C-alpha cells in the first residue's frame, strides 16, 4: 500500500480494498483504522474537502464502505 496517491480512482480502490479485507475478516478493525488514518493524513484534501468525502471517492467505494471510513476518521479526530 502506498501512502500518497495522485489519482483519486487509485486512492478509492485502495480504500475499498482495505474495507473489503476488514469485512471479509482478513483484517482486524485496529489495523484497518491505522491504515485508513495513514491514508487520510497523507492524502487529506484528496479524500476530504470541507469535512466531506470527495464525490469521486464516494462513488467508487459506495455508501456502506464510506460510512465505515467516516466513522474511523470521526473517532480519530477527537
mmCIF file of the N, C-alpha and C atoms, coordinates in Angstrom:
data_MODEL
# 
_entry.id   MODEL 
# 
loop_
_atom_site.group_PDB 
_atom_site.id 
_atom_site.type_symbol 
_atom_site.label_atom_id 
_atom_site.label_alt_id 
_atom_site.label_comp_id 
_atom_site.label_asym_id 
_atom_site.label_entity_id 
_atom_site.label_seq_id 
_atom_site.pdbx_PDB_ins_code 
_atom_site.Cartn_x 
_atom_site.Cartn_y 
_atom_site.Cartn_z 
_atom_site.occupancy 
_atom_site.B_iso_or_equiv 
_atom_site.pdbx_formal_charge 
_atom_site.auth_seq_id 
_atom_site.auth_comp_id 
_atom_site.auth_asym_id 
_atom_site.auth_atom_id 
_atom_site.pdbx_PDB_model_num 
ATOM 1   N N  . UNK A 1 1  ? 0.843   -1.178  0.000  1.00 0.00 ? 1  UNK A N  1 
ATOM 2   C CA . UNK A 1 1  ? 0.000   0.000   0.000  1.00 0.00 ? 1  UNK A CA 1 
ATOM 3   C C  . UNK A 1 1  ? 0.887   1.240   0.000  1.00 0.00 ? 1  UNK A C  1 
ATOM 4   N N  . UNK A 1 2  ? 0.670   2.102   -0.961 1.00 0.00 ? 2  UNK A N  1 
ATOM 5   C CA . UNK A 1 2  ? 1.379   3.384   -0.981 1.00 0.00 ? 2  UNK A CA 1 
ATOM 6   C C  . UNK A 1 2  ? 0.709   4.331   -0.001 1.00 0.00 ? 2  UNK A C  1 
ATOM 7   N N  . UNK A 1 3  ? 1.459   5.336   0.423  1.00 0.00 ? 3  UNK A N  1 
ATOM 8   C CA . UNK A 1 3  ? 0.887   6.323   1.342  1.00 0.00 ? 3  UNK A CA 1 
ATOM 9   C C  . UNK A 1 3  ? 0.247   7.480   0.596  1.00 0.00 ? 3  UNK A C  1 
ATOM 10  N N  . UNK A 1 4  ? 0.814   7.859   -0.547 1.00 0.00 ? 4  UNK A N  1 
ATOM 11  C CA . UNK A 1 4  ? 0.323   9.021   -1.289 1.00 0.00 ? 4  UNK A CA 1 
ATOM 12  C C  . UNK A 1 4  ? -0.152  8.575   -2.668 1.00 0.00 ? 4  UNK A C  1 
ATOM 13  N N  . UNK A 1 5  ? -1.351  9.003   -3.019 1.00 0.00 ? 5  UNK A N  1 
ATOM 14  C CA . UNK A 1 5  ? -1.929  8.704   -4.325 1.00 0.00 ? 5  UNK A CA 1 
ATOM 15  C C  . UNK A 1 5  ? -2.275  10.014  -5.013 1.00 0.00 ? 5  UNK A C  1 
ATOM 16  N N  . UNK A 1 6  ? -1.892  10.143  -6.271 1.00 0.00 ? 6  UNK A N  1 
ATOM 17  C CA . UNK A 1 6  ? -2.233  11.345  -7.032 1.00 0.00 ? 6  UNK A CA 1 
ATOM 18  C C  . UNK A 1 6  ? -3.518  11.146  -7.819 1.00 0.00 ? 6  UNK A C  1 
ATOM 19  N N  . UNK A 1 7  ? -3.835  9.905   -8.107 1.00 0.00 ? 7  UNK A N  1 
ATOM 20  C CA . UNK A 1 7  ? -5.023  9.573   -8.869 1.00 0.00 ? 7  UNK A CA 1 
ATOM 21  C C  . UNK A 1 7  ? -6.151  9.197   -7.892 1.00 0.00 ? 7  UNK A C  1 
ATOM 22  N N  . UNK A 1 8  ? -7.264  9.931   -7.881 1.00 0.00 ? 8  UNK A N  1 
ATOM 23  C CA . UNK A 1 8  ? -8.349  9.640   -6.936 1.00 0.00 ? 8  UNK A CA 1 
ATOM 24  C C  . UNK A 1 8  ? -8.946  8.239   -7.096 1.00 0.00 ? 8  UNK A C  1 
ATOM 25  N N  . UNK A 1 9  ? -8.964  7.727   -8.311 1.00 0.00 ? 9  UNK A N  1 
ATOM 26  C CA . UNK A 1 9  ? -9.532  6.397   -8.521 1.00 0.00 ? 9  UNK A CA 1 
ATOM 27  C C  . UNK A 1 9  ? -8.665  5.326   -7.860 1.00 0.00 ? 9  UNK A C  1 
ATOM 28  N N  . UNK A 1 10 ? -7.343  5.467   -7.959 1.00 0.00 ? 10 UNK A N  1 
ATOM 29  C CA . UNK A 1 10 ? -6.442  4.515   -7.304 1.00 0.00 ? 10 UNK A CA 1 
ATOM 30  C C  . UNK A 1 10 ? -6.580  4.598   -5.786 1.00 0.00 ? 10 UNK A C  1 
ATOM 31  N N  . UNK A 1 11 ? -6.703  5.804   -5.272 1.00 0.00 ? 11 UNK A N  1 
ATOM 32  C CA . UNK A 1 11 ? -6.885  6.008   -3.838 1.00 0.00 ? 11 UNK A CA 1 
ATOM 33  C C  . UNK A 1 11 ? -8.193  5.367   -3.377 1.00 0.00 ? 11 UNK A C  1 
ATOM 34  N N  . UNK A 1 12 ? -9.248  5.575   -4.126 1.00 0.00 ? 12 UNK A N  1 
ATOM 35  C CA . UNK A 1 12 ? -10.549 4.991   -3.786 1.00 0.00 ? 12 UNK A CA 1 
ATOM 36  C C  . UNK A 1 12 ? -10.491 3.466   -3.827 1.00 0.00 ? 12 UNK A C  1 
ATOM 37  N N  . UNK A 1 13 ? -9.800  2.921   -4.810 1.00 0.00 ? 13 UNK A N  1 
ATOM 38  C CA . UNK A 1 13 ? -9.667  1.469   -4.918 1.00 0.00 ? 13 UNK A CA 1 
ATOM 39  C C  . UNK A 1 13 ? -8.904  0.906   -3.726 1.00 0.00 ? 13 UNK A C  1 
ATOM 40  N N  . UNK A 1 14 ? -7.870  1.604   -3.305 1.00 0.00 ? 14 UNK A N  1 
ATOM 41  C CA . UNK A 1 14 ? -7.106  1.181   -2.133 1.00 0.00 ? 14 UNK A CA 1 
ATOM 42  C C  . UNK A 1 14 ? -7.993  1.177   -0.888 1.00 0.00 ? 14 UNK A C  1 
ATOM 43  N N  . UNK A 1 15 ? -8.749  2.244   -0.680 1.00 0.00 ? 15 UNK A N  1 
ATOM 44  C CA . UNK A 1 15 ? -9.663  2.317   0.465  1.00 0.00 ? 15 UNK A CA 1 
ATOM 45  C C  . UNK A 1 15 ? -10.716 1.208   0.398  1.00 0.00 ? 15 UNK A C  1 
ATOM 46  N N  . UNK A 1 16 ? -11.236 0.979   -0.787 1.00 0.00 ? 16 UNK A N  1 
ATOM 47  C CA . UNK A 1 16 ? -12.247 -0.062  -0.982 1.00 0.00 ? 16 UNK A CA 1 
ATOM 48  C C  . UNK A 1 16 ? -11.676 -1.434  -0.632 1.00 0.00 ? 16 UNK A C  1 
ATOM 49  N N  . UNK A 1 17 ? -10.458 -1.715  -1.091 1.00 0.00 ? 17 UNK A N  1 
ATOM 50  C CA . UNK A 1 17 ? -9.820  -2.999  -0.803 1.00 0.00 ? 17 UNK A CA 1 
ATOM 51  C C  . UNK A 1 17 ? -9.562  -3.180  0.690  1.00 0.00 ? 17 UNK A C  1 
ATOM 52  N N  . UNK A 1 18 ? -9.163  -2.098  1.359  1.00 0.00 ? 18 UNK A N  1 
ATOM 53  C CA . UNK A 1 18 ? -8.927  -2.175  2.803  1.00 0.00 ? 18 UNK A CA 1 
ATOM 54  C C  . UNK A 1 18 ? -10.215 -2.524  3.549  1.00 0.00 ? 18 UNK A C  1 
ATOM 55  N N  . UNK A 1 19 ? -11.292 -1.821  3.231  1.00 0.00 ? 19 UNK A N  1 
ATOM 56  C CA . UNK A 1 19 ? -12.566 -2.077  3.915  1.00 0.00 ? 19 UNK A CA 1 
ATOM 57  C C  . UNK A 1 19 ? -13.079 -3.474  3.577  1.00 0.00 ? 19 UNK A C  1 
ATOM 58  N N  . UNK A 1 20 ? -12.924 -3.901  2.336  1.00 0.00 ? 20 UNK A N  1 
ATOM 59  C CA . UNK A 1 20 ? -13.358 -5.248  1.957  1.00 0.00 ? 20 UNK A CA 1 
ATOM 60  C C  . UNK A 1 20 ? -12.578 -6.317  2.720  1.00 0.00 ? 20 UNK A C  1 
ATOM 61  N N  . UNK A 1 21 ? -11.286 -6.097  2.910  1.00 0.00 ? 21 UNK A N  1 
ATOM 62  C CA . UNK A 1 21 ? -10.481 -7.042  3.688  1.00 0.00 ? 21 UNK A CA 1 
ATOM 63  C C  . UNK A 1 21 ? -10.995 -7.132  5.119  1.00 0.00 ? 21 UNK A C  1 
ATOM 64  N N  . UNK A 1 22 ? -11.364 -6.003  5.678  1.00 0.00 ? 22 UNK A N  1 
ATOM 65  C CA . UNK A 1 22 ? -11.925 -5.991  7.032  1.00 0.00 ? 22 UNK A CA 1 
ATOM 66  C C  . UNK A 1 22 ? -13.273 -6.719  7.060  1.00 0.00 ? 22 UNK A C  1 
ATOM 67  N N  . UNK A 1 23 ? -14.128 -6.442  6.098  1.00 0.00 ? 23 UNK A N  1 
ATOM 68  C CA . UNK A 1 23 ? -15.456 -7.066  6.069  1.00 0.00 ? 23 UNK A CA 1 
ATOM 69  C C  . UNK A 1 23 ? -15.379 -8.575  5.839  1.00 0.00 ? 23 UNK A C  1 
ATOM 70  N N  . UNK A 1 24 ? -14.319 -9.028  5.168  1.00 0.00 ? 24 UNK A N  1 
ATOM 71  C CA . UNK A 1 24 ? -14.119 -10.460 4.928  1.00 0.00 ? 24 UNK A CA 1 
ATOM 72  C C  . UNK A 1 24 ? -13.355 -11.130 6.067  1.00 0.00 ? 24 UNK A C  1 
ATOM 73  N N  . UNK A 1 25 ? -13.170 -10.406 7.170  1.00 0.00 ? 25 UNK A N  1 
ATOM 74  C CA . UNK A 1 25 ? -12.449 -10.903 8.354  1.00 0.00 ? 25 UNK A CA 1 
ATOM 75  C C  . UNK A 1 25 ? -11.000 -11.279 8.058  1.00 0.00 ? 25 UNK A C  1 
ATOM 76  N N  . UNK A 1 26 ? -10.397 -10.604 7.103  1.00 0.00 ? 26 UNK A N  1 
ATOM 77  C CA . UNK A 1 26 ? -8.982  -10.815 6.811  1.00 0.00 ? 26 UNK A CA 1 
ATOM 78  C C  . UNK A 1 26 ? -8.113  -9.800  7.546  1.00 0.00 ? 26 UNK A C  1 
ATOM 79  N N  . UNK A 1 27 ? -8.758  -8.817  8.169  1.00 0.00 ? 27 UNK A N  1 
ATOM 80  C CA . UNK A 1 27 ? -8.035  -7.741  8.840  1.00 0.00 ? 27 UNK A CA 1 
ATOM 81  C C  . UNK A 1 27 ? -8.812  -7.340  10.096 1.00 0.00 ? 27 UNK A C  1 
ATOM 82  N N  . UNK A 1 28 ? -8.074  -7.055  11.153 1.00 0.00 ? 28 UNK A N  1 
ATOM 83  C CA . UNK A 1 28 ? -8.689  -6.573  12.395 1.00 0.00 ? 28 UNK A CA 1 
ATOM 84  C C  . UNK A 1 28 ? -9.100  -5.113  12.228 1.00 0.00 ? 28 UNK A C  1 
ATOM 85  N N  . UNK A 1 29 ? -10.063 -4.678  13.028 1.00 0.00 ? 29 UNK A N  1 
ATOM 86  C CA . UNK A 1 29 ? -10.544 -3.296  12.951 1.00 0.00 ? 29 UNK A CA 1 
ATOM 87  C C  . UNK A 1 29 ? -9.426  -2.308  13.266 1.00 0.00 ? 29 UNK A C  1 
ATOM 88  N N  . UNK A 1 30 ? -8.587  -2.635  14.242 1.00 0.00 ? 30 UNK A N  1 
ATOM 89  C CA . UNK A 1 30 ? -7.495  -1.741  14.632 1.00 0.00 ? 30 UNK A CA 1 
ATOM 90  C C  . UNK A 1 30 ? -6.513  -1.534  13.480 1.00 0.00 ? 30 UNK A C  1 
ATOM 91  N N  . UNK A 1 31 ? -6.241  -2.592  12.733 1.00 0.00 ? 31 UNK A N  1 
ATOM 92  C CA . UNK A 1 31 ? -5.339  -2.500  11.582 1.00 0.00 ? 31 UNK A CA 1 
ATOM 93  C C  . UNK A 1 31 ? -5.965  -1.642  10.491 1.00 0.00 ? 31 UNK A C  1 
ATOM 94  N N  . UNK A 1 32 ? -7.243  -1.855  10.238 1.00 0.00 ? 32 UNK A N  1 
ATOM 95  C CA . UNK A 1 32 ? -7.965  -1.040  9.257  1.00 0.00 ? 32 UNK A CA 1 
ATOM 96  C C  . UNK A 1 32 ? -7.919  0.423   9.663  1.00 0.00 ? 32 UNK A C  1 
ATOM 97  N N  . UNK A 1 33 ? -8.196  0.673   10.929 1.00 0.00 ? 33 UNK A N  1 
ATOM 98  C CA . UNK A 1 33 ? -8.202  2.034   11.457 1.00 0.00 ? 33 UNK A CA 1 
ATOM 99  C C  . UNK A 1 33 ? -6.840  2.708   11.244 1.00 0.00 ? 33 UNK A C  1 
ATOM 100 N N  . UNK A 1 34 ? -5.785  1.987   11.549 1.00 0.00 ? 34 UNK A N  1 
ATOM 101 C CA . UNK A 1 34 ? -4.428  2.522   11.394 1.00 0.00 ? 34 UNK A CA 1 
ATOM 102 C C  . UNK A 1 34 ? -4.121  2.858   9.934  1.00 0.00 ? 34 UNK A C  1 
ATOM 103 N N  . UNK A 1 35 ? -4.446  1.948   9.026  1.00 0.00 ? 35 UNK A N  1 
ATOM 104 C CA . UNK A 1 35 ? -4.148  2.151   7.603  1.00 0.00 ? 35 UNK A CA 1 
ATOM 105 C C  . UNK A 1 35 ? -4.993  3.265   6.995  1.00 0.00 ? 35 UNK A C  1 
ATOM 106 N N  . UNK A 1 36 ? -6.252  3.334   7.375  1.00 0.00 ? 36 UNK A N  1 
ATOM 107 C CA . UNK A 1 36 ? -7.118  4.400   6.861  1.00 0.00 ? 36 UNK A CA 1 
ATOM 108 C C  . UNK A 1 36 ? -6.607  5.755   7.324  1.00 0.00 ? 36 UNK A C  1 
ATOM 109 N N  . UNK A 1 37 ? -6.215  5.849   8.584  1.00 0.00 ? 37 UNK A N  1 
ATOM 110 C CA . UNK A 1 37 ? -5.723  7.130   9.105  1.00 0.00 ? 37 UNK A CA 1 
ATOM 111 C C  . UNK A 1 37 ? -4.415  7.548   8.434  1.00 0.00 ? 37 UNK A C  1 
ATOM 112 N N  . UNK A 1 38 ? -3.557  6.596   8.103  1.00 0.00 ? 38 UNK A N  1 
ATOM 113 C CA . UNK A 1 38 ? -2.325  6.912   7.367  1.00 0.00 ? 38 UNK A CA 1 
ATOM 114 C C  . UNK A 1 38 ? -2.680  7.511   6.013  1.00 0.00 ? 38 UNK A C  1 
ATOM 115 N N  . UNK A 1 39 ? -3.633  6.888   5.320  1.00 0.00 ? 39 UNK A N  1 
ATOM 116 C CA . UNK A 1 39 ? -4.044  7.403   4.011  1.00 0.00 ? 39 UNK A CA 1 
ATOM 117 C C  . UNK A 1 39 ? -4.683  8.782   4.127  1.00 0.00 ? 39 UNK A C  1 
ATOM 118 N N  . UNK A 1 40 ? -5.509  8.986   5.136  1.00 0.00 ? 40 UNK A N  1 
ATOM 119 C CA . UNK A 1 40 ? -6.168  10.285  5.318  1.00 0.00 ? 40 UNK A CA 1 
ATOM 120 C C  . UNK A 1 40 ? -5.137  11.368  5.626  1.00 0.00 ? 40 UNK A C  1 
ATOM 121 N N  . UNK A 1 41 ? -4.159  11.048  6.460  1.00 0.00 ? 41 UNK A N  1 
ATOM 122 C CA . UNK A 1 41 ? -3.126  12.031  6.806  1.00 0.00 ? 41 UNK A CA 1 
ATOM 123 C C  . UNK A 1 41 ? -2.294  12.439  5.595  1.00 0.00 ? 41 UNK A C  1 
ATOM 124 N N  . UNK A 1 42 ? -1.964  11.475  4.745  1.00 0.00 ? 42 UNK A N  1 
ATOM 125 C CA . UNK A 1 42 ? -1.091  11.763  3.608  1.00 0.00 ? 42 UNK A CA 1 
ATOM 126 C C  . UNK A 1 42 ? -1.833  12.241  2.364  1.00 0.00 ? 42 UNK A C  1 
ATOM 127 N N  . UNK A 1 43 ? -3.128  12.024  2.305  1.00 0.00 ? 43 UNK A N  1 
ATOM 128 C CA . UNK A 1 43 ? -3.913  12.395  1.120  1.00 0.00 ? 43 UNK A CA 1 
ATOM 129 C C  . UNK A 1 43 ? -5.074  13.313  1.477  1.00 0.00 ? 43 UNK A C  1 
ATOM 130 N N  . UNK A 1 44 ? -4.981  13.991  2.588  1.00 0.00 ? 44 UNK A N  1 
ATOM 131 C CA . UNK A 1 44 ? -6.039  14.813  3.162  1.00 0.00 ? 44 UNK A CA 1 
ATOM 132 C C  . UNK A 1 44 ? -7.063  15.396  2.221  1.00 0.00 ? 44 UNK A C  1 
ATOM 133 N N  . UNK A 1 45 ? -6.680  16.366  1.411  1.00 0.00 ? 45 UNK A N  1 
ATOM 134 C CA . UNK A 1 45 ? -7.631  17.065  0.531  1.00 0.00 ? 45 UNK A CA 1 
ATOM 135 C C  . UNK A 1 45 ? -8.159  16.179  -0.588 1.00 0.00 ? 45 UNK A C  1 
ATOM 136 N N  . UNK A 1 46 ? -7.468  15.110  -0.912 1.00 0.00 ? 46 UNK A N  1 
ATOM 137 C CA . UNK A 1 46 ? -7.951  14.218  -1.964 1.00 0.00 ? 46 UNK A CA 1 
ATOM 138 C C  . UNK A 1 46 ? -9.108  13.352  -1.464 1.00 0.00 ? 46 UNK A C  1 
ATOM 139 N N  . UNK A 1 47 ? -9.145  13.118  -0.152 1.00 0.00 ? 47 UNK A N  1 
ATOM 140 C CA . UNK A 1 47 ? -10.213 12.298  0.417  1.00 0.00 ? 47 UNK A CA 1 
ATOM 141 C C  . UNK A 1 47 ? -11.333 13.176  0.963  1.00 0.00 ? 47 UNK A C  1 
ATOM 142 N N  . UNK A 1 48 ? -10.977 14.156  1.789  1.00 0.00 ? 48 UNK A N  1 
ATOM 143 C CA . UNK A 1 48 ? -11.971 15.022  2.428  1.00 0.00 ? 48 UNK A CA 1 
ATOM 144 C C  . UNK A 1 48 ? -11.758 16.471  2.042  1.00 0.00 ? 48 UNK A C  1 
ATOM 145 N N  . UNK A 1 49 ? -12.825 17.099  1.582  1.00 0.00 ? 49 UNK A N  1 
ATOM 146 C CA . UNK A 1 49 ? -12.818 18.533  1.304  1.00 0.00 ? 49 UNK A CA 1 
ATOM 147 C C  . UNK A 1 49 ? -13.912 19.146  2.160  1.00 0.00 ? 49 UNK A C  1 
ATOM 148 N N  . UNK A 1 50 ? -13.555 20.081  3.002  1.00 0.00 ? 50 UNK A N  1 
ATOM 149 C CA . UNK A 1 50 ? -14.509 20.718  3.920  1.00 0.00 ? 50 UNK A CA 1 
ATOM 150 C C  . UNK A 1 50 ? -15.250 19.683  4.770  1.00 0.00 ? 50 UNK A C  1 
ATOM 151 N N  . UNK A 1 51 ? -14.519 18.718  5.289  1.00 0.00 ? 51 UNK A N  1 
ATOM 152 C CA . UNK A 1 51 ? -15.058 17.650  6.144  1.00 0.00 ? 51 UNK A CA 1 
ATOM 153 C C  . UNK A 1 51 ? -16.098 16.777  5.450  1.00 0.00 ? 51 UNK A C  1 
ATOM 154 N N  . UNK A 1 52 ? -16.066 16.746  4.137  1.00 0.00 ? 52 UNK A N  1 
ATOM 155 C CA . UNK A 1 52 ? -16.978 15.899  3.371  1.00 0.00 ? 52 UNK A CA 1 
ATOM 156 C C  . UNK A 1 52 ? -16.153 15.067  2.394  1.00 0.00 ? 52 UNK A C  1 
ATOM 157 N N  . UNK A 1 53 ? -16.492 13.788  2.279  1.00 0.00 ? 53 UNK A N  1 
ATOM 158 C CA . UNK A 1 53 ? -15.734 12.903  1.403  1.00 0.00 ? 53 UNK A CA 1 
ATOM 159 C C  . UNK A 1 53 ? -15.895 13.324  -0.055 1.00 0.00 ? 53 UNK A C  1 
ATOM 160 N N  . UNK A 1 54 ? -14.801 13.267  -0.777 1.00 0.00 ? 54 UNK A N  1 
ATOM 161 C CA . UNK A 1 54 ? -14.792 13.608  -2.197 1.00 0.00 ? 54 UNK A CA 1 
ATOM 162 C C  . UNK A 1 54 ? -15.814 12.748  -2.942 1.00 0.00 ? 54 UNK A C  1 
ATOM 163 N N  . UNK A 1 55 ? -16.550 13.353  -3.842 1.00 0.00 ? 55 UNK A N  1 
ATOM 164 C CA . UNK A 1 55 ? -17.590 12.618  -4.574 1.00 0.00 ? 55 UNK A CA 1 
ATOM 165 C C  . UNK A 1 55 ? -16.998 11.528  -5.461 1.00 0.00 ? 55 UNK A C  1 
ATOM 166 N N  . UNK A 1 56 ? -15.811 11.762  -6.013 1.00 0.00 ? 56 UNK A N  1 
ATOM 167 C CA . UNK A 1 56 ? -15.173 10.737  -6.853 1.00 0.00 ? 56 UNK A CA 1 
ATOM 168 C C  . UNK A 1 56 ? -14.861 9.490   -6.035 1.00 0.00 ? 56 UNK A C  1 
ATOM 169 N N  . UNK A 1 57 ? -14.351 9.693   -4.841 1.00 0.00 ? 57 UNK A N  1 
ATOM 170 C CA . UNK A 1 57 ? -14.015 8.560   -3.983 1.00 0.00 ? 57 UNK A CA 1 
ATOM 171 C C  . UNK A 1 57 ? -15.288 7.883   -3.488 1.00 0.00 ? 57 UNK A C  1 
ATOM 172 N N  . UNK A 1 58 ? -16.267 8.673   -3.080 1.00 0.00 ? 58 UNK A N  1 
ATOM 173 C CA . UNK A 1 58 ? -17.526 8.115   -2.572 1.00 0.00 ? 58 UNK A CA 1 
ATOM 174 C C  . UNK A 1 58 ? -18.209 7.259   -3.632 1.00 0.00 ? 58 UNK A C  1 
ATOM 175 N N  . UNK A 1 59 ? -18.157 7.670   -4.871 1.00 0.00 ? 59 UNK A N  1 
ATOM 176 C CA . UNK A 1 59 ? -18.781 6.913   -5.958 1.00 0.00 ? 59 UNK A CA 1 
ATOM 177 C C  . UNK A 1 59 ? -18.140 5.539   -6.111 1.00 0.00 ? 59 UNK A C  1 
ATOM 178 N N  . UNK A 1 60 ? -16.825 5.480   -6.000 1.00 0.00 ? 60 UNK A N  1 
ATOM 179 C CA . UNK A 1 60 ? -16.121 4.206   -6.184 1.00 0.00 ? 60 UNK A CA 1 
ATOM 180 C C  . UNK A 1 60 ? -16.331 3.277   -4.989 1.00 0.00 ? 60 UNK A C  1 
ATOM 181 N N  . UNK A 1 61 ? -16.240 3.808   -3.773 1.00 0.00 ? 61 UNK A N  1 
ATOM 182 C CA . UNK A 1 61 ? -16.300 2.925   -2.601 1.00 0.00 ? 61 UNK A CA 1 
ATOM 183 C C  . UNK A 1 61 ? -17.720 2.631   -2.126 1.00 0.00 ? 61 UNK A C  1 
ATOM 184 N N  . UNK A 1 62 ? -18.685 3.395   -2.565 1.00 0.00 ? 62 UNK A N  1 
ATOM 185 C CA . UNK A 1 62 ? -20.098 3.223   -2.228 1.00 0.00 ? 62 UNK A CA 1 
ATOM 186 C C  . UNK A 1 62 ? -20.387 3.583   -0.768 1.00 0.00 ? 62 UNK A C  1 
ATOM 187 N N  . UNK A 1 63 ? -21.639 3.716   -0.441 1.00 0.00 ? 63 UNK A N  1 
ATOM 188 C CA . UNK A 1 63 ? -22.071 4.267   0.845  1.00 0.00 ? 63 UNK A CA 1 
ATOM 189 C C  . UNK A 1 63 ? -21.680 3.418   2.050  1.00 0.00 ? 63 UNK A C  1 
ATOM 190 N N  . UNK A 1 64 ? -21.840 2.110   1.972  1.00 0.00 ? 64 UNK A N  1 
ATOM 191 C CA . UNK A 1 64 ? -21.562 1.271   3.148  1.00 0.00 ? 64 UNK A CA 1 
ATOM 192 C C  . UNK A 1 64 ? -20.096 1.360   3.562  1.00 0.00 ? 64 UNK A C  1 
ATOM 193 N N  . UNK A 1 65 ? -19.199 1.343   2.588  1.00 0.00 ? 65 UNK A N  1 
ATOM 194 C CA . UNK A 1 65 ? -17.769 1.464   2.897  1.00 0.00 ? 65 UNK A CA 1 
ATOM 195 C C  . UNK A 1 65 ? -17.433 2.884   3.348  1.00 0.00 ? 65 UNK A C  1 
ATOM 196 N N  . UNK A 1 66 ? -18.062 3.864   2.735  1.00 0.00 ? 66 UNK A N  1 
ATOM 197 C CA . UNK A 1 66 ? -17.827 5.261   3.118  1.00 0.00 ? 66 UNK A CA 1 
ATOM 198 C C  . UNK A 1 66 ? -18.242 5.493   4.566  1.00 0.00 ? 66 UNK A C  1 
ATOM 199 N N  . UNK A 1 67 ? -19.318 4.862   5.000  1.00 0.00 ? 67 UNK A N  1 
ATOM 200 C CA . UNK A 1 67 ? -19.764 5.000   6.386  1.00 0.00 ? 67 UNK A CA 1 
ATOM 201 C C  . UNK A 1 67 ? -18.715 4.471   7.359  1.00 0.00 ? 67 UNK A C  1 
ATOM 202 N N  . UNK A 1 68 ? -18.100 3.348   7.025  1.00 0.00 ? 68 UNK A N  1 
ATOM 203 C CA . UNK A 1 68 ? -17.053 2.776   7.879  1.00 0.00 ? 68 UNK A CA 1 
ATOM 204 C C  . UNK A 1 68 ? -15.855 3.714   7.943  1.00 0.00 ? 68 UNK A C  1 
ATOM 205 N N  . UNK A 1 69 ? -15.436 4.233   6.798  1.00 0.00 ? 69 UNK A N  1 
ATOM 206 C CA . UNK A 1 69 ? -14.286 5.147   6.757  1.00 0.00 ? 69 UNK A CA 1 
ATOM 207 C C  . UNK A 1 69 ? -14.602 6.438   7.496  1.00 0.00 ? 69 UNK A C  1 
ATOM 208 N N  . UNK A 1 70 ? -15.793 6.976   7.300  1.00 0.00 ? 70 UNK A N  1 
ATOM 209 C CA . UNK A 1 70 ? -16.188 8.202   8.007  1.00 0.00 ? 70 UNK A CA 1 
ATOM 210 C C  . UNK A 1 70 ? -16.193 8.003   9.519  1.00 0.00 ? 70 UNK A C  1 
ATOM 211 N N  . UNK A 1 71 ? -16.642 6.837   9.973  1.00 0.00 ? 71 UNK A N  1 
ATOM 212 C CA . UNK A 1 71 ? -16.656 6.544   11.412 1.00 0.00 ? 71 UNK A CA 1 
ATOM 213 C C  . UNK A 1 71 ? -15.230 6.503   11.955 1.00 0.00 ? 71 UNK A C  1 
ATOM 214 N N  . UNK A 1 72 ? -14.324 5.863   11.228 1.00 0.00 ? 72 UNK A N  1 
ATOM 215 C CA . UNK A 1 72 ? -12.924 5.782   11.661 1.00 0.00 ? 72 UNK A CA 1 
ATOM 216 C C  . UNK A 1 72 ? -12.328 7.178   11.769 1.00 0.00 ? 72 UNK A C  1 
ATOM 217 N N  . UNK A 1 73 ? -12.535 7.992   10.751 1.00 0.00 ? 73 UNK A N  1 
ATOM 218 C CA . UNK A 1 73 ? -11.970 9.347   10.741 1.00 0.00 ? 73 UNK A CA 1 
ATOM 219 C C  . UNK A 1 73 ? -12.574 10.185  11.863 1.00 0.00 ? 73 UNK A C  1 
ATOM 220 N N  . UNK A 1 74 ? -13.885 10.086  12.036 1.00 0.00 ? 74 UNK A N  1 
ATOM 221 C CA . UNK A 1 74 ? -14.558 10.858  13.090 1.00 0.00 ? 74 UNK A CA 1 
ATOM 222 C C  . UNK A 1 74 ? -14.041 10.464  14.476 1.00 0.00 ? 74 UNK A C  1 
ATOM 223 N N  . UNK A 1 75 ? -13.893 9.170   14.718 1.00 0.00 ? 75 UNK A N  1 
ATOM 224 C CA . UNK A 1 75 ? -13.424 8.687   16.021 1.00 0.00 ? 75 UNK A CA 1 
ATOM 225 C C  . UNK A 1 75 ? -11.978 9.090   16.305 1.00 0.00 ? 75 UNK A C  1 
ATOM 226 N N  . UNK A 1 76 ? -11.172 9.212   15.264 1.00 0.00 ? 76 UNK A N  1 
ATOM 227 C CA . UNK A 1 76 ? -9.758  9.540   15.454 1.00 0.00 ? 76 UNK A CA 1 
ATOM 228 C C  . UNK A 1 76 ? -9.482  11.033  15.467 1.00 0.00 ? 76 UNK A C  1 
ATOM 229 N N  . UNK A 1 77 ? -10.450 11.848  15.084 1.00 0.00 ? 77 UNK A N  1 
ATOM 230 C CA . UNK A 1 77 ? -10.264 13.307  15.094 1.00 0.00 ? 77 UNK A CA 1 
ATOM 231 C C  . UNK A 1 77 ? -10.486 13.890  16.485 1.00 0.00 ? 77 UNK A C  1 
ATOM 232 N N  . UNK A 1 78 ? -11.065 13.113  17.380 1.00 0.00 ? 78 UNK A N  1 
ATOM 233 C CA . UNK A 1 78 ? -11.371 13.604  18.736 1.00 0.00 ? 78 UNK A CA 1 
ATOM 234 C C  . UNK A 1 78 ? -10.109 13.783  19.546 1.00 0.00 ? 78 UNK A C  1 
# 
